[in-house]
Amino acid sequence: MCNTGKNNLKKNIKVNNVDSIRTLDWGVFNIIYEEIAGYEYQDKTVEEIAQAICSRLEVYVNENYG
């Protein structure tokens, strides 16, 4: 299973009150989009795509939120 550093992210955020938050992290979107294209155009397996997404997201989260 992929550890994306989610626990580290939670430790750094303190919220007192929120009605709603809408956001899109384009870095995350681009990683997923690029890897799914690998499934469609490079004949990668679903397992290979999932592992690549996990690995790239882990690096991305650590660099941008860690």
Protein Blocks (a to p, Z undefined) as FASTA:
>chain_A
ZZehlmmmmmmpccfbdfbdcdddfklmmmmmmmmmmmmmnopafklmmmmmmmmmmmmm
mmmmZZ
